Amino acid sequence: MASLAHPAHEDPDEAARAVRAERRTRQLLDAAARLMDRDGFHGVSMQALAAEASVSVGLIYRYFGGKDDLLLAVIVDVLGSFATRVPRSVAAVEDPVDRLAASFRAYCEVIDEHRHAAVLTYRESRTLSAAGRDKIKDLEVQTSEPLREAIRDGMRAGAFVPVDVDLVAHDMLLMAHGWALKHWYFERTQSFDDYVSKQTALVLNAILSPGSREQHQDKLALQ
């Protein structure tokens, strides 16, 4: 979740309240993600959530209207992290191949930090209202744009062979999500860095043009 900005002229008491509210919201989102991942959306009561977050049930309702609002907020929080972290990670990267690799790593880093919430996106999104599901779909498309942009730029520069941009970007998002969805398995066989490097190599081996392979040989190792 993006940090709140506090202008210099803001009242100190108001700024302190905003910081406390942001901290409390983070506390509730993290607790909800852990419990809903473990017990399922319908298996989590507000009382259990309050106990997990070490707060009162009444305090939860000061921030969220109920479990439905909380679930939507957990998923939106992950997508919001994509929206801020990924563009920031590639802001100074001009080469489209390097930018694609950096974007993918940033996606994976967000997933690694929000594994419980990422699993909920798949398992519990059907529980959301139609409006909530539409919001998630729109945000997913928006947050995947850095991948599509890097692929389009790479094709224009001749670094990538012609590909279906949306399909490659979608596959890369599934790869990133796979770290959370199959973390129970992958954590036993490889490190996070190995996972990211190998998945990046799989993609680049498939789409790099022959003339670009030597320049980016360091990213192509599958072992």
Contacts in CASP RR format, 6 or more apart in sequence:
PFRMAT RR
TARGET T0000
AUTHOR 0000-0000-0000
METHOD contacts of the structure
MODEL  1
MASLAHPAHEDPDEAARAVRAERRTRQLLDAAARLMDRDGFHGVSMQALA
AEASVSVGLIYRYFGGKDDLLLAVIVDVLGSFATRVPRSVAAVEDPVDRL
AASFRAYCEVIDEHRHAAVLTYRESRTLSAAGRDKIKDLEVQTSEPLREA
IRDGMRAGAFVPVDVDLVAHDMLLMAHGWALKHWYFERTQSFDDYVSKQT
ALVLNAILSPGSREQHQDKLALQ
1 22 0 8 1.000
1 25 0 8 1.000
1 26 0 8 1.000
1 29 0 8 1.000
1 77 0 8 1.000
1 80 0 8 1.000
1 81 0 8 1.000
2 80 0 8 1.000
2 84 0 8 1.000
3 22 0 8 1.000
4 18 0 8 1.000
4 19 0 8 1.000
4 22 0 8 1.000
6 15 0 8 1.000
6 18 0 8 1.000
6 19 0 8 1.000
21 63 0 8 1.000
24 55 0 8 1.000
24 59 0 8 1.000
24 63 0 8 1.000
25 63 0 8 1.000
25 73 0 8 1.000
27 53 0 8 1.000
27 54 0 8 1.000
27 55 0 8 1.000
28 49 0 8 1.000
28 53 0 8 1.000
28 55 0 8 1.000
28 60 0 8 1.000
28 63 0 8 1.000
28 64 0 8 1.000
28 70 0 8 1.000
29 70 0 8 1.000
29 73 0 8 1.000
29 74 0 8 1.000
29 77 0 8 1.000
29 117 0 8 1.000
30 53 0 8 1.000
31 49 0 8 1.000
31 52 0 8 1.000
31 53 0 8 1.000
32 44 0 8 1.000
32 49 0 8 1.000
32 53 0 8 1.000
32 70 0 8 1.000
32 71 0 8 1.000
32 73 0 8 1.000
32 74 0 8 1.000
33 74 0 8 1.000
33 114 0 8 1.000
33 116 0 8 1.000
33 117 0 8 1.000
33 120 0 8 1.000
34 52 0 8 1.000
34 116 0 8 1.000
35 44 0 8 1.000
35 48 0 8 1.000
35 49 0 8 1.000
35 52 0 8 1.000
36 44 0 8 1.000
36 71 0 8 1.000
36 74 0 8 1.000
36 116 0 8 1.000
36 120 0 8 1.000
36 124 0 8 1.000
37 115 0 8 1.000
37 116 0 8 1.000
37 117 0 8 1.000
37 119 0 8 1.000
37 120 0 8 1.000
37 123 0 8 1.000
39 48 0 8 1.000
40 123 0 8 1.000
40 124 0 8 1.000
41 67 0 8 1.000
41 71 0 8 1.000
41 120 0 8 1.000
41 124 0 8 1.000
41 127 0 8 1.000
42 127 0 8 1.000
44 67 0 8 1.000
46 57 0 8 1.000
46 60 0 8 1.000
46 66 0 8 1.000
46 67 0 8 1.000
47 57 0 8 1.000
49 60 0 8 1.000
49 67 0 8 1.000
49 70 0 8 1.000
50 56 0 8 1.000
50 57 0 8 1.000
50 58 0 8 1.000
50 59 0 8 1.000
50 60 0 8 1.000
53 60 0 8 1.000
60 66 0 8 1.000
60 70 0 8 1.000
64 70 0 8 1.000
64 73 0 8 1.000
68 127 0 8 1.000
68 128 0 8 1.000
68 129 0 8 1.000
71 120 0 8 1.000
71 124 0 8 1.000
71 127 0 8 1.000
71 128 0 8 1.000
72 128 0 8 1.000
72 132 0 8 1.000
72 135 0 8 1.000
72 136 0 8 1.000
74 117 0 8 1.000
74 120 0 8 1.000
75 117 0 8 1.000
75 120 0 8 1.000
75 121 0 8 1.000
75 125 0 8 1.000
75 128 0 8 1.000
75 136 0 8 1.000
76 135 0 8 1.000
76 136 0 8 1.000
76 139 0 8 1.000
77 114 0 8 1.000
77 117 0 8 1.000
78 110 0 8 1.000
78 111 0 8 1.000
78 114 0 8 1.000
78 117 0 8 1.000
78 118 0 8 1.000
78 121 0 8 1.000
79 136 0 8 1.000
79 139 0 8 1.000
79 140 0 8 1.000
79 143 0 8 1.000
80 139 0 8 1.000
80 143 0 8 1.000
81 110 0 8 1.000
81 113 0 8 1.000
81 114 0 8 1.000
82 106 0 8 1.000
82 107 0 8 1.000
82 110 0 8 1.000
82 143 0 8 1.000
83 139 0 8 1.000
83 142 0 8 1.000
83 143 0 8 1.000
85 106 0 8 1.000
85 109 0 8 1.000
85 110 0 8 1.000
86 103 0 8 1.000
86 106 0 8 1.000
86 107 0 8 1.000
86 110 0 8 1.000
86 143 0 8 1.000
86 146 0 8 1.000
87 146 0 8 1.000
88 106 0 8 1.000
89 102 0 8 1.000
89 103 0 8 1.000
89 105 0 8 1.000
89 106 0 8 1.000
90 99 0 8 1.000
90 102 0 8 1.000
90 103 0 8 1.000
90 106 0 8 1.000
90 146 0 8 1.000
90 150 0 8 1.000
93 99 0 8 1.000
93 102 0 8 1.000
95 159 0 8 1.000
96 150 0 8 1.000
96 151 0 8 1.000
96 153 0 8 1.000
96 154 0 8 1.000
96 157 0 8 1.000
96 159 0 8 1.000
96 160 0 8 1.000
97 150 0 8 1.000
97 154 0 8 1.000
97 159 0 8 1.000
97 160 0 8 1.000
97 204 0 8 1.000
97 208 0 8 1.000
97 212 0 8 1.000
97 215 0 8 1.000
97 216 0 8 1.000
97 219 0 8 1.000
98 216 0 8 1.000
99 146 0 8 1.000
99 150 0 8 1.000
99 153 0 8 1.000
100 147 0 8 1.000
100 150 0 8 1.000
100 151 0 8 1.000
100 154 0 8 1.000
100 203 0 8 1.000
100 204 0 8 1.000
101 200 0 8 1.000
101 204 0 8 1.000
101 219 0 8 1.000
103 146 0 8 1.000
103 147 0 8 1.000
103 150 0 8 1.000
104 147 0 8 1.000
104 172 0 8 1.000
104 175 0 8 1.000
104 176 0 8 1.000
104 196 0 8 1.000
104 199 0 8 1.000
104 200 0 8 1.000
104 203 0 8 1.000
105 196 0 8 1.000
105 200 0 8 1.000
107 147 0 8 1.000
107 172 0 8 1.000
107 173 0 8 1.000
107 176 0 8 1.000
108 176 0 8 1.000
108 179 0 8 1.000
108 192 0 8 1.000
108 195 0 8 1.000
108 196 0 8 1.000
108 199 0 8 1.000
111 118 0 8 1.000
111 176 0 8 1.000
111 177 0 8 1.000
111 178 0 8 1.000
111 179 0 8 1.000
111 180 0 8 1.000
112 179 0 8 1.000
112 180 0 8 1.000
112 192 0 8 1.000
114 180 0 8 1.000
115 179 0 8 1.000
115 180 0 8 1.000
115 183 0 8 1.000
118 177 0 8 1.000
118 180 0 8 1.000
118 181 0 8 1.000
119 180 0 8 1.000
119 181 0 8 1.000
121 136 0 8 1.000
121 177 0 8 1.000
122 177 0 8 1.000
122 181 0 8 1.000
125 133 0 8 1.000
125 136 0 8 1.000
126 133 0 8 1.000
128 136 0 8 1.000
140 173 0 8 1.000
144 169 0 8 1.000
144 170 0 8 1.000
144 173 0 8 1.000
147 168 0 8 1.000
147 169 0 8 1.000
147 172 0 8 1.000
147 173 0 8 1.000
148 165 0 8 1.000
148 166 0 8 1.000
148 169 0 8 1.000
151 160 0 8 1.000
151 163 0 8 1.000
151 165 0 8 1.000
151 168 0 8 1.000
151 169 0 8 1.000
151 207 0 8 1.000
152 165 0 8 1.000
154 160 0 8 1.000
155 161 0 8 1.000
155 162 0 8 1.000
155 163 0 8 1.000
155 165 0 8 1.000
158 209 0 8 1.000
158 212 0 8 1.000
159 208 0 8 1.000
159 209 0 8 1.000
159 212 0 8 1.000
160 207 0 8 1.000
160 208 0 8 1.000
160 209 0 8 1.000
160 212 0 8 1.000
161 207 0 8 1.000
161 208 0 8 1.000
161 209 0 8 1.000
163 207 0 8 1.000
168 203 0 8 1.000
168 207 0 8 1.000
171 203 0 8 1.000
172 199 0 8 1.000
172 203 0 8 1.000
175 199 0 8 1.000
175 202 0 8 1.000
175 203 0 8 1.000
176 199 0 8 1.000
178 186 0 8 1.000
179 186 0 8 1.000
179 192 0 8 1.000
179 195 0 8 1.000
186 195 0 8 1.000
190 198 0 8 1.000
197 219 0 8 1.000
197 221 0 8 1.000
198 222 0 8 1.000
200 219 0 8 1.000
201 219 0 8 1.000
201 220 0 8 1.000
201 221 0 8 1.000
201 222 0 8 1.000
202 222 0 8 1.000
204 216 0 8 1.000
204 219 0 8 1.000
204 220 0 8 1.000
205 220 0 8 1.000
205 222 0 8 1.000
208 216 0 8 1.000
208 220 0 8 1.000
213 220 0 8 1.000
END
